């Protein structure tokens, strides 16, 4: 399977961000990608009210992602926001990944673990998901996870038990001392935990220092591919970048035989 990592920035205008998805998807398809992974919050960056931009999975923004996937003949995964519940007197949104196939079909994954950390409370404005999700791309089972989910090993081992050989993690990582190093460790650790290839795709470091220095998670770059032996196969810097990468899945089966953490686990 060939995967494209679209380390691109989202602004506050969903229409502009959708055009970025369309253009970058076409570029990735021209590079031979089967799957194009965009960051979390691709519909609209964090740090601004999200309720006004939230739309259902059958709404116009998701329709645009599906159209981009069909036009390019690839599968596209991108972060968006869908309407959520009423909580503490306010309407929350849901942090959703849309996974759109080249046949026009799509599914969604709602982020399970919310980023209530480092002075930011995602749960104040975002409702948590409850259900894991996998998709099939080029006959490969791919698990879906989002950003803060990467701190929870159980989600990744569960996705592996559900058949995932690859787990994609669209991300808008929060900046700060040690945060890039944590991301680097976590991508490798989750690949080891689950004997999968982990493909973590983040937003780049914002060009505007005021955005980059906010408490909102707006991106640090460093999109990464890590294999089930904990090796980093690809890592970008903190700038915008689109690359297409061949994923060798033979190490997944070898690691599941050699290390056997999924078979040996007792809890």
N, C-alpha and C positions, 0 to 999 in steps of 0.2 A: 504494500500500500504506500502511496505517496501522499504525504501530508504537507500542507502549506501552513506556516505560522505567520499570521498577519498582525505584527506588533504595530498597531496603528492607534492614533489618538482619537477619542470621541470628544466632541464639543457639546454644546447645550442645545443644538438644533437637530432634532431627529432626522429631518429631511436631508441635511448635509451629511450626517453620519450614514444614512442609508445609501447615498451616492458613493461614499467611501467604500462601503461593503460591495456595491455593484462593481466598481472599478477594480478593486483589489481581487475580487473573486474572478473576474475575467483574466487578470494578470496571472493568478495562480493556476487557472485552467490552462492557459497558454504554456505554463511551465510543466504541465502533465500531472497536476495534483488530482487525487481522488477526493480529498477532504480538505476544506479550508476552515481553519479555526481562527475566529476573531476573539477579542477580549470580552470579559465581563463589561456590563454597562456600555455596550457599543451603541445602544440607542440614545443614551444621554449620560454624560459623565456624572459622577457623584459630586456632592457639594452644592447642589441646587435642588429646589423642590421637584420631586419625581412624580407626584400625583398627576399634575397636568399633562404629562407626556405618556402615562401608562395606557396601553391598549391591549385588548385580548389577542390571543394567538390567531384569531381569524380576522384581525384588524388590518388596516392599510400598511403599517410598518412591517408586520410579519409577511403580508402579501408581497411586499417589495423584496424581502429576503428570499422568499420562495421563487419569485420571478428571476432573481439573480442566479439562484442555483440551477433552475431549469435552463436559462439562457446559456450558462457556462457548462452545463452537463456535469456538475460536481455536487457533493454534499457540503453544506455550509452550516457551521455552528457559530452562533453569535449571541451575545448577552443583550437582553431587553428587559422591560418592566411591564408587568401585566397588573390589572386591578386586583386588590387584595381585600382584606376584611376591615371591620371597624375595631379600633383598639385605643383605649384610653381617650375616647372622644375625638379621634381622628381616623381618617381613612388611610389605611396602609396600602402599599403596592407589594408585588411579589417579584423577586429577583429571578428572572426566568431565562433559561437558555432555549433558543429555538434551534432545532436541528432540522434543516430543510434538505430534502433529497432532490436529485436531478429529475425525478418523475413527478414533482409537484407536491409530494406528500411531506408532512412535517410532524414533529412531536415536540414536546416541551419538557424540560427539567426545571423544577423549582428548587432553588438553593436551600439546603436543609440547615446548614450551620451558619448563623448570622454573626456578623463582625461586631460584637460588643467588646471592644478591646482598644487599648491605646487611646482612650478618651473619645472614641467614636461609638455610637449606639445605633447600629443598623436596625435593630429590632424595634426602635421607636417609630420607624417609618416603613419597615419592610416586614411582611409576614413570612414565617418559615414554611418551606416545603416539607413533605413527609415521605415521598416515594422516590426510590432509586430509578435510574433509567439507563438503558443501553440502546444503541442503534447498530445497524449493520452497514458497513461501508466496504465495498470490494471484497465481500465474503468474510470480513473481519468484524468481530464483535467489539464495539467501542463503548466504554462507559463514560458517563457525563458527570462532572463535578465542577464546582465553582469556587475559586479563590479560597476563602477561609475554610472551606471543606477540607483543604489539604492538610490541616492540622489534626484531622481525625482519622486515624488508621483504619478503624472499623468500616468506614464507608468504602474504602478502596479494596479491602479484602472481601467485602460483600459483593462489590461489582465483579471482582475476579471470580467468585463462586457462581455468579450469574453468567459467566462465560466471557467476560471482558479480557481481551489480550492487550488492549490499549485503553488508557484512560486520558481523556482530554480535560484540561482544567483552564477554562477562560478566567482571566484574572484582571483585577484592577488593584494592585497591591499598594498598601499604604507605605509611604516613605518614612524614614527616620533612622536613627543609629542602629546598626545591626540588622535592619529589615531585609536588605538584599541577601545577606549571609543566611538568614533564617529561610528565605525562599529557596536558596540553593540547597540547603540541607534537606528541606522538606520534600522537594521534588525527588531527590535521590532516595530518601527514606521511604516514601510511599511506593516507589517502584520496587524497592526491596521487599516491603511488607506484603505486596500483592502479587509479586512476580509478573508485573505488567510493564509495558512501555508507557511512561507518563509524559504527556505533551502539555506543558504549561505555557499558556500564551497570555502575556500581559500587555497593558497599555504602556507606552513609553513614558519616560519622565516628562512631565508637561514643560513646554517651553516657557510658560508664564510662571515666574518664581512664586507669585502670590497663590497660584493654584497648587503648585508643587509643595508648598510649605503648609498648606491647610491640614486640618485633622482628617479631612475626608480622604479615603483611599483613591488616589487619582493616577497611580501607576509609577513604576520604577524601571520598566523594561525587563531585561534578562529572561526573555522567553527561553524555554529549556526543553530539550528531549533527554530523558534519563532512561536507561535500560534496567532490566530486572536484576542486574548485578551491581547496581548503584553507580554505573559509569555515566558520565555526562557526554552525550553524543553531539549535542548542539547547544550552544548558549549564545544569545545575542548580547549586545551592550544595551545602553539605556535609550538609544535613539530609535526612531521609526525604522522598520525593516520588514520586508516580506521575503521569505525564503521557502523553497520547496525541498523536501527531504524524503528520501527513501527510508522506510521503516523495515528493518530486518526482524521478523517475528520468531525466527528460529531460537534466539536466546530465551524467549518466553517459555517454550516447552522444555528447553534444557535446564533453565533455572527451577522450573517446577519439579523436575526430576532430581537435580543435584542438591538444591537447598531445601525443597519440599516443605516450606513453611505452611502452605495451605493444607497439606496432608497431616502435618505434625502438630498443628494447633490443637489445644485441648480446651480453650476457652473461646 
